[in-house]
């Protein structure tokens, strides 16, 4: 896609489905580390795209679980689920 833009092929009349990207609504997002950035990502994923949130952190985060319906899991389980 980037090469098409660089080559001047970004013309409104030739934009078809290959330019649309991947729909992430209702998909599962795995987050490693639920600090400030991870929490901001979880918030946007949950409210913006209704994504399922799995996370691994040193400890569970009850607030994220309550606010974003996030599920704490081990690193191994998180990687297996994605």
C-alpha positions as CSV (number, residue, x, y, z in Angstrom):
1,X,0.0,0.0,0.0
2,X,2.7,2.5,0.9
3,X,4.5,1.9,-2.4
4,X,1.2,2.6,-4.2
5,X,0.9,6.0,-2.5
6,X,4.6,6.8,-3.2
7,X,4.0,5.9,-6.9
8,X,1.1,8.3,-7.1
9,X,-1.6,5.6,-7.3
10,X,-3.6,7.1,-4.5
11,X,-6.6,8.2,-6.7
12,X,-10.1,8.3,-5.3
13,X,-11.5,6.4,-8.3
14,X,-9.2,3.4,-7.9
15,X,-9.6,2.7,-4.1
16,X,-11.1,-0.7,-3.7
17,X,-11.3,-3.3,-0.8
18,X,-7.6,-4.0,-0.8
19,X,-7.1,-0.5,0.7
20,X,-9.6,-1.0,3.6
21,X,-7.4,-2.9,6.0
22,X,-8.5,-5.4,8.6
23,X,-11.7,-5.0,10.6
24,X,-10.8,-5.3,14.3
25,X,-14.3,-5.0,15.8
26,X,-15.0,-7.8,18.2
27,X,-11.5,-9.3,17.8
28,X,-9.3,-10.2,20.8
29,X,-6.4,-8.0,21.8
30,X,-3.5,-9.2,23.9
31,X,-1.7,-6.6,26.0
32,X,1.6,-7.3,27.8
33,X,1.9,-4.8,30.6
34,X,-1.1,-2.8,31.8
35,X,0.5,0.4,32.9
36,X,-0.4,3.8,31.5
37,X,0.0,2.9,27.8
38,X,-1.5,-0.5,28.1
39,X,-4.5,0.9,30.0
40,X,-5.0,3.6,27.3
41,X,-4.9,1.0,24.6
42,X,-7.4,-1.3,26.5
43,X,-9.8,1.7,26.9
44,X,-9.7,2.5,23.2
45,X,-10.0,-1.1,22.1
46,X,-12.9,-1.8,24.4
47,X,-15.0,1.3,23.9
48,X,-14.0,2.1,20.3
49,X,-14.0,-1.4,18.8
50,X,-15.7,-3.6,21.4
51,X,-12.7,-5.8,21.5
52,X,-12.0,-8.6,24.0
53,X,-9.1,-7.7,26.1
54,X,-6.6,-10.2,27.5
55,X,-3.6,-8.9,29.5
56,X,-0.6,-10.1,31.3
57,X,1.0,-8.0,34.0
58,X,3.0,-8.6,37.2
59,X,-0.3,-8.6,39.0
60,X,-4.0,-8.4,38.2
61,X,-5.7,-5.1,37.6
62,X,-9.2,-5.1,39.1
63,X,-10.0,-1.7,37.7
64,X,-9.2,-2.7,34.1
65,X,-11.1,-5.9,34.5
66,X,-14.1,-3.9,35.7
67,X,-13.9,-1.0,33.3
68,X,-12.8,-2.8,30.1
69,X,-14.0,-6.3,30.9
70,X,-10.3,-7.3,30.6
71,X,-9.2,-10.8,31.5
72,X,-5.9,-11.5,33.3
73,X,-3.9,-14.5,32.1
74,X,-0.5,-15.9,32.1
75,X,2.0,-15.0,29.4
76,X,1.8,-18.5,28.0
77,X,-2.0,-18.5,27.8
78,X,-2.1,-15.0,26.3
79,X,0.3,-16.0,23.5
80,X,-1.6,-19.2,22.9
81,X,-5.0,-17.4,22.5
82,X,-3.8,-14.9,19.9
